[in-house]
Amino acid sequence: MATQAQVNVETQQNRLKTSSTFFLNRDELAEFHTRGFLGPYDLMPADEMKALWKRLRLELFDRTKAVYPDAQPGTGIYDYDRHLDNSILADIVCRPEIVHRMVSILGPDVLCWRSEFFPKYPGDEGTDWHQVDTFGGADGIPHIQWPNGSDFGGAMTAWIAFTDATEEMSCMQFMPGTQRTMYFDESKGMHYDPKKANRKEINGVLRGFFGYDWRELQKDPDWTPDESQAVSMPCRAGQFLIFPTTLMHASTPHAGKTKEMRLGVAARYVPTSVVLYGNMKETNIVRELGGTYSLDQYGAVLVSGRNEYTHNRIRAHTTRGVEFVNSNPR
């Protein structure tokens, strides 16, 4: 009898054999380089995603194989990198609908280096305007380093809607064309205070950043984001958006007009040349979001092409033995 891991791999392999390709065309690439974001694209039908979310919610309670087993509830790191132990998320971060589009931007050899959950409950604040380049804003220590820089820096994100994300239910917002000008300096580090959450109005809008104030990182303390540029991007369950983390982005508050939560999952992608957690190799410990986590079980996932470098740890299987599928082998 086939194991669940074998079934998952066979399902993904069959999908690759029968699916179309999803590489970006010339017009889409031009739009991406001008505006800085694309989508929403369809990953799966809404009813399929909603059914998947019901199953996933139950599975996530089992943290026996999570790569950060000591992470405490209430800290952001509690929801980091569950694709490394959960087969549903392992499948999603490798899906060709996402990976092919990432390849069009990043080149043929691509890693998924992180995944994160972003739940918004009724009445929750929106996420404040921010840009992310090194992912070291919490403690000032870079988590990712491009060897020779890039056109936009940061990482590419696939923001995946597991539930409907309307303007009244915390949809994403972008400021087009801001991906090449950094208004923040992550080397400054920030102060963590979970009591800040859901407490601060900015220009009449309830906004924050998970216990941090991202505006502590501003290069110019007198600068303010030009919210007249904001473009809201509603998504239905089963759709996703693509953008670099250096693009100015935020989310609207959850207005609380429904009891349903909004859940987005961000999968982060970089070329294999990018160095991950290079500054943590001596201690193997990362500190952020009110906690710490060890990289002992961490590994990036090769979702496309080949890895010809030795500077990153790679995981070929989840902690439960499910093989990660390369959606664009060469």
C-alpha positions as CSV (number, residue, x, y, z in Angstrom):
1,M,0.0,0.0,0.0
2,A,1.3,3.4,-0.9
3,T,2.2,5.8,1.9
4,Q,0.7,9.3,2.1
5,A,4.1,10.7,1.1
6,Q,4.2,8.5,-2.1
7,V,0.6,9.6,-2.9
8,N,1.5,13.3,-2.6
9,V,4.6,12.9,-4.8
10,E,2.7,10.9,-7.4
11,T,-0.1,13.5,-7.5
12,Q,2.4,16.4,-8.0
13,Q,4.3,14.4,-10.7
14,N,1.1,13.6,-12.6
15,R,0.1,17.3,-12.4
16,L,3.4,18.2,-14.0
17,K,2.9,15.7,-16.8
18,T,-0.5,17.0,-17.7
19,S,-0.5,20.7,-16.8
20,S,0.2,23.7,-19.0
21,T,3.2,25.9,-18.3
22,F,2.7,29.2,-16.5
23,F,5.8,31.2,-17.5
24,L,5.2,34.9,-17.8
25,N,4.9,36.4,-21.3
26,R,6.6,39.6,-22.4
27,D,3.7,41.9,-21.5
28,E,3.4,40.4,-18.0
29,L,7.2,40.9,-17.4
30,A,7.0,44.5,-18.6
31,E,4.0,45.1,-16.2
32,F,6.0,43.5,-13.4
33,H,9.1,45.6,-13.9
34,T,7.0,48.7,-14.1
35,R,4.4,48.2,-11.4
36,G,6.2,45.7,-9.2
37,F,3.3,43.2,-8.8
38,L,1.2,40.8,-10.8
39,G,-2.1,38.9,-10.3
40,P,-4.3,37.8,-8.9
41,Y,-3.7,34.4,-10.6
42,D,-5.7,31.3,-10.1
43,L,-4.0,28.5,-8.1
44,M,-7.2,26.4,-7.6
45,P,-11.0,26.8,-7.5
46,A,-12.3,28.6,-4.4
47,D,-14.3,25.6,-3.1
48,E,-11.2,23.4,-3.4
49,M,-9.0,25.9,-1.5
50,K,-11.6,26.3,1.2
51,A,-11.9,22.6,1.7
52,L,-8.2,22.3,1.8
53,W,-8.0,25.0,4.5
54,K,-10.5,23.1,6.7
55,R,-8.2,20.1,6.5
56,L,-5.0,22.1,6.9
57,R,-6.3,23.9,10.1
58,L,-6.6,20.6,11.8
59,E,-3.2,19.3,10.6
60,L,-1.4,22.4,11.8
61,F,-2.1,21.6,15.4
62,D,0.3,18.7,15.1
63,R,3.7,20.3,15.6
64,T,5.6,17.1,16.4
65,K,7.6,17.4,13.2
66,A,7.7,21.2,12.9
67,V,11.2,22.5,12.3
68,Y,10.9,25.1,15.1
69,P,9.2,22.9,17.8
70,D,9.9,25.3,20.7
71,A,8.3,28.3,19.1
72,Q,5.7,29.8,21.4
73,P,2.1,30.6,20.3
74,G,1.6,34.3,19.9
75,T,5.0,34.8,18.3
76,G,5.3,35.2,14.5
77,I,7.8,32.4,14.3
78,Y,5.2,29.9,15.5
79,D,3.8,30.0,11.9
80,Y,7.1,30.0,10.0
81,D,8.1,27.3,7.5
82,R,5.3,24.8,8.0
83,H,5.8,23.7,4.4
84,L,8.8,21.8,5.8
85,D,6.6,19.5,7.8
86,N,3.1,19.7,6.2
87,S,2.4,17.9,3.0
88,I,-0.4,20.4,1.8
89,L,1.9,23.3,2.1
90,A,4.8,21.4,0.7
91,D,2.7,20.8,-2.4
92,I,1.6,24.4,-2.7
93,V,5.0,26.0,-2.6
94,C,6.2,23.7,-5.4
95,R,3.1,24.2,-7.6
96,P,4.1,25.1,-11.2
97,E,1.4,27.9,-11.3
98,I,3.7,29.7,-8.8
99,V,7.1,28.4,-9.6
100,H,7.0,29.0,-13.4
101,R,6.2,32.6,-12.8
102,M,9.0,32.9,-10.3
103,V,11.4,31.4,-12.8
104,S,10.4,34.0,-15.3
105,I,11.6,36.7,-12.9
106,L,14.4,35.0,-11.0
107,G,16.0,32.7,-13.5
108,P,15.9,28.9,-13.8
109,D,17.4,27.9,-10.4
110,V,15.0,28.9,-7.6
111,L,14.7,28.1,-3.9
112,C,11.6,28.5,-1.7
113,W,13.4,29.7,1.5
114,R,10.5,30.6,3.8
115,S,6.8,30.5,4.3
116,E,4.7,32.5,6.7
117,F,1.0,32.6,7.8
118,F,-0.7,36.0,8.0
119,P,-4.1,35.6,9.7
120,K,-6.3,38.6,10.2
121,Y,-9.3,38.2,12.6
122,P,-12.4,40.4,12.8
123,G,-11.3,43.8,14.1
124,D,-7.6,43.3,13.5
125,E,-5.5,46.1,12.3
126,G,-4.2,46.3,8.8
127,T,-0.5,45.8,8.3
128,D,1.4,49.1,8.0
129,W,3.3,50.2,4.9
130,H,6.7,48.6,4.7
131,Q,9.4,47.3,2.4
132,V,11.7,44.3,3.2
133,D,15.1,43.9,1.7
134,T,17.3,41.7,4.0
135,F,14.6,40.3,6.3
136,G,16.7,41.5,9.2
137,G,14.6,44.4,10.3
138,A,13.8,42.9,13.7
139,D,17.4,42.7,15.0
140,G,19.3,44.5,12.2
141,I,21.1,41.3,11.1
142,P,20.4,40.3,7.4
143,H,18.8,37.0,6.8
144,I,19.3,37.0,3.0
145,Q,22.2,38.4,1.0
146,W,22.3,38.7,-2.8
147,P,25.9,38.1,-3.9
148,N,25.9,40.8,-6.6
149,G,22.7,42.7,-5.9
150,S,19.5,42.4,-7.9
151,D,17.2,44.6,-9.9
152,F,14.8,44.9,-6.9
153,G,16.5,43.2,-3.9
154,G,14.6,41.3,-1.2
155,A,12.8,38.1,-2.1
156,M,9.9,37.3,-4.5
157,T,6.7,36.6,-2.7
158,A,3.7,34.5,-3.7
159,W,0.9,35.8,-1.4
160,I,-1.7,33.0,-1.5
161,A,-5.3,33.6,-0.3
162,F,-6.6,30.6,1.6
163,T,-9.8,32.5,2.3
164,D,-11.4,35.4,0.6
165,A,-9.5,38.7,1.1
166,T,-11.8,41.6,0.2
167,E,-11.1,45.3,1.0
168,E,-13.2,44.9,4.2
169,M,-11.3,41.6,5.0
170,S,-7.7,42.8,4.9
171,C,-6.7,42.5,1.3
172,M,-3.2,43.4,0.2
173,Q,-2.3,46.9,-1.0
174,F,0.6,48.0,-3.1
175,M,2.3,51.3,-4.2
176,P,3.2,50.7,-7.8
177,G,6.8,51.3,-8.9
178,T,8.3,51.7,-5.4
179,Q,10.4,48.5,-5.5
180,R,13.6,50.2,-6.6
181,T,13.8,52.9,-3.9
182,M,14.2,51.8,-0.3
183,Y,12.8,54.1,2.3
184,F,13.8,52.0,5.2
185,D,17.1,50.8,6.7
186,E,16.8,47.4,8.2
187,S,20.2,47.5,9.9
188,K,18.7,49.9,12.5
189,G,16.6,47.1,14.1
190,M,13.3,47.6,15.9
191,H,11.8,47.4,19.3
192,Y,9.3,44.6,19.9
193,D,6.2,45.3,22.0
194,P,3.2,43.0,21.4
195,K,1.0,45.6,23.3
196,K,1.3,47.8,20.3
197,A,-1.0,45.5,18.2
198,N,-4.4,46.9,17.3
199,R,-3.7,50.1,19.2
200,K,-2.5,52.7,16.7
201,E,-4.4,54.7,14.0
202,I,-2.3,56.1,11.2
203,N,-4.1,58.7,9.0
204,G,-7.4,57.4,10.4
205,V,-6.6,53.8,9.6
206,L,-5.8,51.1,12.2
207,R,-2.4,49.9,11.1
208,G,0.6,48.2,12.8
209,F,3.2,45.5,12.3
210,F,2.8,42.6,14.6
211,G,4.2,44.3,17.7
212,Y,6.8,46.3,15.9
213,D,6.7,49.8,14.4
214,W,8.3,49.5,11.0
215,R,8.6,53.2,10.8
216,E,11.4,53.1,13.3
217,L,13.5,52.0,10.3
218,Q,12.7,55.0,8.1
219,K,15.8,56.6,6.6
220,D,14.1,60.0,6.8
221,P,12.1,60.4,10.0
222,D,10.0,63.1,8.4
223,W,9.0,60.9,5.4
224,T,5.5,59.5,5.2
225,P,4.1,57.0,2.6
226,D,2.0,58.6,-0.1
227,E,-1.2,56.7,0.4
228,S,-2.8,58.3,-2.7
229,Q,-0.7,55.8,-4.7
230,A,-2.2,52.8,-2.9
231,V,-3.8,50.1,-5.1
232,S,-6.0,47.5,-3.3
233,M,-5.8,44.0,-4.6
234,P,-8.7,41.8,-3.4
235,C,-8.3,38.0,-3.9
236,R,-10.7,35.2,-3.7
237,A,-9.8,32.0,-1.9
238,G,-7.5,30.0,-4.2
239,Q,-5.8,33.0,-5.9
240,F,-2.4,34.5,-5.4
241,L,-0.4,37.7,-6.0
242,I,3.3,38.0,-6.9
243,F,5.6,40.9,-5.8
244,P,9.1,41.6,-4.5
245,T,9.3,42.3,-0.8
246,T,11.0,45.7,-1.6
247,L,7.7,46.9,-3.2
248,M,5.9,49.1,-0.7
249,H,3.0,47.0,0.6
250,A,0.4,46.8,3.3
251,S,-3.0,45.4,4.0
252,T,-6.3,46.9,4.9
253,P,-7.9,46.3,8.4
254,H,-10.4,43.5,8.9
255,A,-13.5,45.6,9.4
256,G,-15.2,42.9,11.4
257,K,-18.4,42.8,9.3
258,T,-18.1,39.0,9.2
259,K,-17.0,36.5,11.8
260,E,-14.7,34.9,9.2
261,M,-11.0,35.3,9.5
262,R,-8.7,36.2,6.5
263,L,-5.8,33.9,6.0
264,G,-2.9,34.7,3.6
265,V,0.2,32.5,3.3
266,A,3.3,34.0,1.9
267,A,5.9,31.8,0.2
268,R,9.3,33.4,-0.4
269,Y,11.5,32.7,-3.3
270,V,15.1,33.6,-4.3
271,P,17.7,32.3,-6.8
272,T,20.1,29.6,-5.5
273,S,22.9,32.2,-5.5
274,V,21.4,34.1,-2.6
275,V,22.9,33.3,0.8
276,L,20.4,32.4,3.5
277,Y,21.1,33.0,7.2
278,G,24.8,33.5,6.4
279,N,25.2,35.7,9.5
280,M,23.7,33.1,11.8
281,K,26.0,30.2,10.9
282,E,28.1,30.5,14.1
283,T,25.2,30.5,16.5
284,N,22.6,28.8,14.3
285,I,20.0,30.9,16.2
286,V,17.6,33.6,14.8
287,R,16.0,36.2,17.1
288,E,12.8,38.0,16.0
289,L,9.1,38.5,16.6
290,G,9.4,38.0,20.4
291,G,11.2,34.7,20.3
292,T,14.1,32.7,19.0
293,Y,14.5,29.7,16.7
294,S,17.2,27.2,15.9
295,L,18.1,26.5,12.3
296,D,19.1,22.9,13.1
297,Q,16.3,21.4,11.0
298,Y,15.9,24.2,8.6
299,G,16.6,23.8,4.8
300,A,15.6,25.7,1.7
301,V,13.6,23.8,-1.0
302,L,14.8,23.6,-4.6
303,V,11.6,24.2,-6.5
304,S,13.2,24.8,-9.9
305,G,16.4,23.9,-11.8
306,R,19.7,22.9,-10.1
307,N,21.6,24.0,-7.1
308,E,25.3,24.5,-7.9
309,Y,26.2,26.2,-4.7
310,T,27.2,24.9,-1.2
311,H,26.3,28.0,0.9
312,N,22.7,26.9,1.7
313,R,21.3,23.9,3.4
314,I,18.7,22.1,1.2
315,R,15.9,19.9,2.2
316,A,14.8,17.3,-0.4
317,H,12.0,15.9,1.9
318,T,9.7,17.3,4.6
319,T,10.3,16.2,8.1
320,R,7.6,13.6,7.5
321,G,9.4,12.1,4.5
322,V,7.4,13.8,1.7
323,E,9.6,14.6,-1.3
324,F,9.6,18.1,-2.6
325,V,8.9,18.2,-6.3
326,N,11.0,20.3,-8.7
327,S,8.5,22.0,-11.0
328,N,11.0,23.0,-13.6
329,P,13.9,20.6,-13.7
330,R,16.8,21.0,-16.1
